[in-house]
Amino acid sequence: MARIRLERVTKRFGAVTALREVSLDIADGEFFAILGPPGAGKTTLLRTIVGLETPDQGEIFADEHPITDVFPGDREIAIMFQNLALYPDKSVYGNLAFPLKQAKVPKQEIRRRVLETAAKLHIEPLLARKPAKLSGGERQRVALGRVLVRDACALLLDEPLSALDAMLRLEMRAELKRLQRELGRTLVYVTHDQVEAMSMPDRVAVLREGVVQQVDTPENIYHRPASRFVATVIGSPPMNFIPAVVDASNGQLRFVHERFVIESAAPINADRLSDGEPCFVGIRPEDIQVTSAGAGLAARVYATEPLGGETVVDVTLGDRVLKLIAPSALALPQNADIRIVLDSSRLHVFDKHGMTALSAAGARGVLRLRAVADQ
């Protein structure tokens, strides 16, 4: 196992800066995910850790030993690429044994480690087959096995499940989590899938255009995002954002919308919120409820997306469309006039630059929402 640390790592490709002063501290034995959209620099970050790319600035450490200039094969860090890169002319056994043969491991030791790895991944019956005779999930396991068999101190996985169908991804997510806990190795997992980032790792780093936006547990990133960008990439459907205006008069802080006013329960010092400036109120779809007539805010059903056990409902509030999640049994015909309630203990306020200024998530009484007379 290994602790991996990056200090202000920058990597450029010509005029493009793929990584910009990235600093991360990945604990020994931690399951660590890197989440971001395509082009965020996720794969470049992995390639830099393993040594396939050399940073223009910054240092990389493994267990406090600098490895920035260490040859990739001497880093004891294994990587699994997105395209799997299995050898089509070799059997499963041959694919698993190949990195050990390259390292001149004795034959008996190769056999022991290949069989042991195959048993962990439940692919013993496949050892004589060629990759062309395997299903997508089986090829995925073989590629993972080729990483595990090296007995490296850290494993890097680059979007390993992206090519699988939904059911196989579900199965492999559980399998990877089980394996990491069982092996106890440091695992760095790159993904653009927020479900994977929420369900598998101990911590997540959100990356955007080569810059780290937030590093925290999945739960904290979900409930207390550092910015609008982070709030958007985590959560499905993503967070709703409602434009409002800051009213900072009389030592109180209020956020004014045509349909509601949000007030602080006590004076709040929010340096990034100035009187009269625009801001955004954020709330997740599951924190908006349809309520009885006479209560809440007046809204209108715009569209519905039935998903079996629940329904995603698009509603208009003023000139804004919001998404909420309602029980499937609730009848909400298109254009129906309804009333909705926003849970004030789950509100977020973002400044005009999109950074989180206030978050009431999980803290009741911090913010109060008051409806304005129906328009």
C-alpha positions as semicolon CSV with decimal commas, in nm:
position;residue;x (nm);y (nm);z (nm)
1;M;0,000;0,000;0,000
2;A;0,111;0,361;-0,049
3;R;0,023;0,714;0,033
4;I;0,032;0,925;-0,285
5;R;0,085;1,298;-0,265
6;L;0,090;1,561;-0,539
7;E;0,226;1,909;-0,471
8;R;0,126;2,186;-0,713
9;V;0,154;1,964;-1,021
10;T;0,117;2,143;-1,355
11;K;0,121;1,973;-1,696
12;R;0,105;2,154;-2,029
13;F;0,066;2,030;-2,384
14;G;0,174;2,325;-2,595
15;A;-0,069;2,610;-2,528
16;V;-0,308;2,381;-2,337
17;T;-0,271;2,349;-1,960
18;A;-0,409;2,005;-1,877
19;L;-0,330;2,026;-1,503
20;R;-0,295;2,350;-1,311
21;E;-0,121;2,338;-0,970
22;V;-0,296;2,019;-0,861
23;S;-0,234;1,927;-0,497
24;L;-0,380;1,603;-0,361
25;D;-0,307;1,382;-0,061
26;I;-0,435;1,026;-0,112
27;A;-0,415;0,816;0,205
28;D;-0,259;0,473;0,233
29;G;-0,529;0,215;0,146
30;E;-0,784;0,477;0,042
31;F;-1,038;0,436;-0,240
32;F;-1,003;0,779;-0,404
33;A;-1,209;0,894;-0,704
34;I;-1,136;1,172;-0,951
35;L;-1,457;1,306;-1,105
36;G;-1,494;1,548;-1,392
37;P;-1,636;1,596;-1,741
38;P;-1,442;1,499;-2,056
39;G;-1,140;1,725;-2,097
40;A;-1,107;1,796;-1,724
41;G;-0,755;1,645;-1,709
42;K;-0,845;1,320;-1,531
43;T;-0,649;1,082;-1,755
44;T;-0,351;1,319;-1,767
45;L;-0,350;1,318;-1,387
46;L;-0,335;0,937;-1,377
47;R;-0,065;0,922;-1,643
48;T;0,138;1,174;-1,446
49;I;0,109;0,972;-1,124
50;V;0,217;0,649;-1,298
51;G;0,502;0,824;-1,482
52;L;0,381;0,817;-1,841
53;E;0,375;1,198;-1,838
54;T;0,631;1,424;-1,672
55;P;0,492;1,733;-1,498
56;D;0,622;2,074;-1,603
57;Q;0,605;2,187;-1,242
58;G;0,542;2,029;-0,905
59;E;0,636;1,706;-0,730
60;I;0,482;1,360;-0,682
61;F;0,550;1,150;-0,373
62;A;0,480;0,788;-0,277
63;D;0,512;0,729;0,098
64;E;0,700;1,061;0,120
65;H;0,960;0,946;-0,135
66;P;0,980;1,172;-0,442
67;I;0,897;0,972;-0,756
68;T;0,860;1,253;-1,012
69;D;1,172;1,140;-1,199
70;V;1,142;0,766;-1,125
71;F;1,096;0,534;-1,429
72;P;0,730;0,415;-1,454
73;G;0,824;0,048;-1,417
74;D;1,002;0,121;-1,088
75;R;0,715;0,306;-0,920
76;E;0,520;-0,003;-0,804
77;I;0,205;0,165;-0,932
78;A;-0,019;-0,025;-1,176
79;I;-0,262;0,135;-1,421
80;M;-0,566;-0,002;-1,604
81;F;-0,648;0,194;-1,919
82;Q;-0,996;0,275;-2,043
83;N;-0,952;0,070;-2,363
84;L;-0,844;-0,240;-2,158
85;A;-0,556;-0,315;-2,404
86;L;-0,579;-0,694;-2,378
87;Y;-0,354;-0,899;-2,606
88;P;-0,590;-1,071;-2,855
89;D;-0,344;-1,351;-2,937
90;K;-0,293;-1,451;-2,573
91;S;-0,523;-1,651;-2,348
92;V;-0,660;-1,505;-2,028
93;Y;-0,378;-1,684;-1,846
94;G;-0,125;-1,535;-2,087
95;N;-0,266;-1,185;-2,042
96;L;-0,247;-1,213;-1,664
97;A;0,101;-1,363;-1,672
98;F;0,248;-1,114;-1,921
99;P;0,348;-0,832;-1,679
100;L;0,507;-1,089;-1,447
101;K;0,707;-1,244;-1,731
102;Q;0,827;-0,895;-1,827
103;A;0,943;-0,851;-1,467
104;K;1,126;-1,192;-1,489
105;V;0,924;-1,342;-1,203
106;P;0,993;-1,720;-1,162
107;K;0,745;-1,954;-1,339
108;Q;0,607;-2,111;-1,024
109;E;0,547;-1,769;-0,869
110;I;0,376;-1,652;-1,187
111;R;0,142;-1,950;-1,178
112;R;0,063;-1,898;-0,810
113;R;-0,016;-1,528;-0,853
114;V;-0,221;-1,577;-1,171
115;L;-0,436;-1,850;-1,011
116;E;-0,476;-1,648;-0,692
117;T;-0,585;-1,337;-0,887
118;A;-0,822;-1,541;-1,107
119;A;-0,985;-1,682;-0,793
120;K;-1,039;-1,333;-0,648
121;L;-1,205;-1,220;-0,969
122;H;-1,400;-1,545;-1,024
123;I;-1,247;-1,599;-1,371
124;E;-1,077;-1,937;-1,318
125;P;-1,296;-2,108;-1,584
126;L;-1,185;-1,847;-1,841
127;L;-0,808;-1,893;-1,818
128;A;-0,778;-2,088;-2,146
129;R;-0,998;-1,854;-2,350
130;K;-0,890;-1,569;-2,579
131;P;-1,033;-1,215;-2,527
132;A;-1,255;-1,247;-2,838
133;K;-1,444;-1,529;-2,665
134;L;-1,521;-1,322;-2,355
135;S;-1,817;-1,100;-2,270
136;G;-1,766;-0,731;-2,190
137;G;-1,779;-0,793;-1,816
138;E;-1,534;-1,084;-1,842
139;R;-1,285;-0,873;-2,040
140;Q;-1,320;-0,604;-1,775
141;R;-1,227;-0,856;-1,505
142;V;-0,928;-0,982;-1,701
143;A;-0,797;-0,627;-1,750
144;L;-0,842;-0,564;-1,379
145;G;-0,668;-0,893;-1,302
146;R;-0,365;-0,788;-1,505
147;V;-0,336;-0,485;-1,276
148;L;-0,392;-0,684;-0,955
149;V;-0,146;-0,962;-1,039
150;R;0,147;-0,722;-1,022
151;D;0,091;-0,680;-0,648
152;A;0,159;-0,308;-0,684
153;C;0,125;-0,078;-0,385
154;A;-0,127;0,145;-0,567
155;L;-0,379;0,082;-0,847
156;L;-0,493;0,347;-1,096
157;L;-0,812;0,279;-1,294
158;D;-0,906;0,505;-1,587
159;E;-1,286;0,496;-1,643
160;P;-1,283;0,114;-1,633
161;L;-1,661;0,069;-1,655
162;S;-1,752;0,328;-1,918
163;A;-1,795;0,077;-2,202
164;L;-2,024;-0,160;-2,008
165;D;-2,403;-0,166;-2,012
166;A;-2,601;-0,053;-1,707
167;M;-2,642;-0,395;-1,544
168;L;-2,273;-0,485;-1,584
169;R;-2,167;-0,148;-1,445
170;L;-2,383;-0,210;-1,140
171;E;-2,227;-0,554;-1,090
172;M;-1,870;-0,433;-1,143
173;R;-1,914;-0,135;-0,908
174;A;-1,997;-0,372;-0,625
175;E;-1,712;-0,605;-0,726
176;L;-1,452;-0,328;-0,734
177;K;-1,561;-0,195;-0,397
178;R;-1,543;-0,546;-0,248
179;L;-1,198;-0,608;-0,395
180;Q;-1,056;-0,279;-0,274
181;R;-1,179;-0,342;0,080
182;E;-1,049;-0,700;0,068
183;L;-0,706;-0,609;-0,069
184;G;-0,666;-0,287;0,126
185;R;-0,464;-0,126;-0,153
186;T;-0,460;0,240;-0,245
187;L;-0,693;0,282;-0,544
188;V;-0,727;0,593;-0,759
189;Y;-1,036;0,572;-0,977
190;V;-1,110;0,813;-1,262
191;T;-1,470;0,857;-1,374
192;H;-1,711;1,103;-1,535
193;D;-2,008;0,913;-1,384
194;Q;-2,142;1,082;-1,071
195;V;-2,316;0,760;-0,959
196;E;-1,979;0,582;-0,947
197;A;-1,825;0,878;-0,765
198;M;-2,105;0,878;-0,506
199;S;-2,133;0,505;-0,444
200;M;-1,777;0,370;-0,442
201;P;-1,494;0,584;-0,298
202;D;-1,395;0,710;0,044
203;R;-1,325;1,055;-0,097
204;V;-1,371;1,238;-0,428
205;A;-1,172;1,512;-0,603
206;V;-1,380;1,712;-0,850
207;L;-1,170;1,833;-1,143
208;R;-1,255;2,106;-1,395
209;E;-1,023;2,217;-1,675
210;G;-0,723;2,086;-1,484
211;V;-0,811;2,262;-1,158
212;V;-0,925;2,083;-0,840
213;Q;-1,263;2,229;-0,736
214;Q;-1,327;2,033;-0,415
215;V;-1,194;1,729;-0,228
216;D;-1,418;1,566;0,031
217;T;-1,632;1,263;0,108
218;P;-1,912;1,192;-0,144
219;E;-2,171;1,286;0,119
220;N;-2,014;1,625;0,194
221;I;-1,969;1,707;-0,173
222;Y;-2,335;1,622;-0,233
223;H;-2,474;1,816;0,063
224;R;-2,218;2,099;0,076
225;P;-2,079;2,164;-0,274
226;A;-1,813;2,432;-0,300
227;S;-1,956;2,582;-0,619
228;R;-2,237;2,567;-0,874
229;F;-2,015;2,351;-1,093
230;V;-1,966;2,090;-0,820
231;A;-2,339;2,098;-0,738
232;T;-2,414;2,030;-1,105
233;V;-2,180;1,733;-1,159
234;I;-2,298;1,557;-0,843
235;G;-2,664;1,458;-0,824
236;S;-2,917;1,327;-1,074
237;P;-3,124;1,522;-1,160
238;P;-2,879;1,804;-1,081
239;M;-2,945;2,087;-0,838
240;N;-3,192;2,360;-0,934
241;F;-3,058;2,718;-0,946
242;I;-3,300;3,008;-0,897
243;P;-3,176;3,363;-0,969
244;A;-3,229;3,612;-0,687
245;V;-3,095;3,946;-0,563
246;V;-2,899;4,010;-0,242
247;D;-3,052;4,250;0,011
248;A;-2,794;4,322;0,281
249;S;-2,961;4,621;0,447
250;N;-3,001;4,669;0,825
251;G;-2,740;4,407;0,915
252;Q;-2,962;4,129;0,787
253;L;-2,909;3,922;0,478
254;R;-3,201;3,845;0,247
255;F;-3,230;3,689;-0,097
256;V;-3,519;3,829;-0,296
257;H;-3,703;3,651;-0,577
258;E;-4,031;3,757;-0,736
259;R;-4,210;3,464;-0,565
260;F;-4,024;3,436;-0,233
261;V;-3,780;3,597;0,008
262;I;-3,518;3,400;0,200
263;E;-3,413;3,555;0,531
264;S;-3,133;3,465;0,769
265;A;-3,247;3,377;1,121
266;A;-2,958;3,585;1,260
267;P;-2,704;3,833;1,120
268;I;-2,464;3,653;0,885
269;N;-2,126;3,774;0,763
270;A;-2,100;3,671;0,400
271;D;-1,807;3,855;0,243
272;R;-1,886;3,755;-0,115
273;L;-2,246;3,882;-0,107
274;S;-2,293;4,255;-0,162
275;D;-2,618;4,448;-0,145
276;G;-2,800;4,462;-0,479
277;E;-2,586;4,197;-0,649
278;P;-2,731;3,892;-0,827
279;C;-2,701;3,549;-0,666
280;F;-2,843;3,201;-0,710
281;V;-3,049;2,996;-0,466
282;G;-2,979;2,625;-0,505
283;I;-3,201;2,335;-0,403
284;R;-3,196;1,969;-0,503
285;P;-3,505;1,810;-0,668
286;E;-3,567;1,575;-0,374
287;D;-3,589;1,878;-0,139
288;I;-3,893;2,023;-0,317
289;Q;-4,233;1,878;-0,223
290;V;-4,577;1,914;-0,374
291;T;-4,809;2,035;-0,098
292;S;-5,178;2,103;-0,035
293;A;-5,369;2,399;-0,173
294;G;-5,305;2,727;0,007
295;A;-4,956;2,640;0,127
296;G;-4,617;2,695;-0,033
297;L;-4,546;2,859;-0,368
298;A;-4,772;2,860;-0,673
299;A;-4,624;2,660;-0,964
300;R;-4,742;2,487;-1,280
301;V;-4,660;2,139;-1,413
302;Y;-4,451;2,173;-1,729
303;A;-4,366;1,805;-1,798
304;T;-4,331;1,472;-1,617
305;E;-4,082;1,186;-1,650
306;P;-4,217;0,866;-1,487
307;L;-3,934;0,644;-1,358
308;G;-4,131;0,361;-1,201
309;G;-4,111;0,417;-0,827
310;E;-4,091;0,794;-0,862
311;T;-4,158;1,070;-1,112
312;V;-3,932;1,358;-1,208
313;V;-4,157;1,661;-1,249
314;D;-4,062;1,983;-1,429
315;V;-4,254;2,279;-1,289
316;T;-4,248;2,648;-1,373
317;L;-4,192;2,895;-1,092
318;G;-4,215;3,240;-1,246
319;D;-3,998;3,221;-1,559
320;R;-3,783;2,938;-1,422
321;V;-3,824;2,563;-1,474
322;L;-3,743;2,353;-1,165
323;K;-3,715;1,979;-1,129
324;L;-3,864;1,797;-0,832
325;I;-3,911;1,431;-0,745
326;A;-4,264;1,317;-0,660
327;P;-4,413;0,976;-0,568
328;S;-4,531;0,791;-0,878
329;A;-4,881;0,761;-0,729
330;L;-4,924;1,138;-0,730
331;A;-5,127;1,246;-1,035
332;L;-4,973;1,560;-1,187
333;P;-5,120;1,629;-1,532
334;Q;-4,944;1,873;-1,764
335;N;-5,032;2,242;-1,703
336;A;-5,189;2,160;-1,366
337;D;-5,160;2,437;-1,106
338;I;-4,990;2,306;-0,792
339;R;-4,823;2,434;-0,476
340;I;-4,464;2,347;-0,385
341;V;-4,253;2,382;-0,071
342;L;-3,876;2,434;-0,074
343;D;-3,709;2,279;0,231
344;S;-3,531;2,578;0,388
345;S;-3,289;2,349;0,573
346;R;-3,157;2,229;0,236
347;L;-3,099;2,561;0,063
348;H;-2,770;2,683;-0,080
349;V;-2,677;3,034;-0,190
350;F;-2,415;3,091;-0,461
351;D;-2,259;3,426;-0,537
352;K;-2,258;3,582;-0,884
353;H;-1,935;3,396;-0,967
354;G;-2,092;3,059;-0,884
355;M;-1,906;2,998;-0,558
356;T;-2,096;2,879;-0,249
357;A;-2,157;3,169;-0,014
358;L;-2,402;3,007;0,229
359;S;-2,524;2,653;0,283
360;A;-2,804;2,556;0,518
361;A;-2,794;2,187;0,422
362;G;-2,881;1,985;0,731
363;A;-2,893;2,291;0,960
364;R;-3,250;2,385;1,044
365;G;-3,333;2,743;1,130
366;V;-3,035;2,905;0,953
367;L;-3,251;3,030;0,665
368;R;-3,624;3,103;0,646
369;L;-3,824;3,111;0,322
370;R;-4,128;3,336;0,302
371;A;-4,364;3,335;0,004
372;V;-4,449;3,661;-0,169
373;A;-4,813;3,714;-0,272
374;D;-4,899;3,502;-0,576
375;Q;-4,847;3,670;-0,909
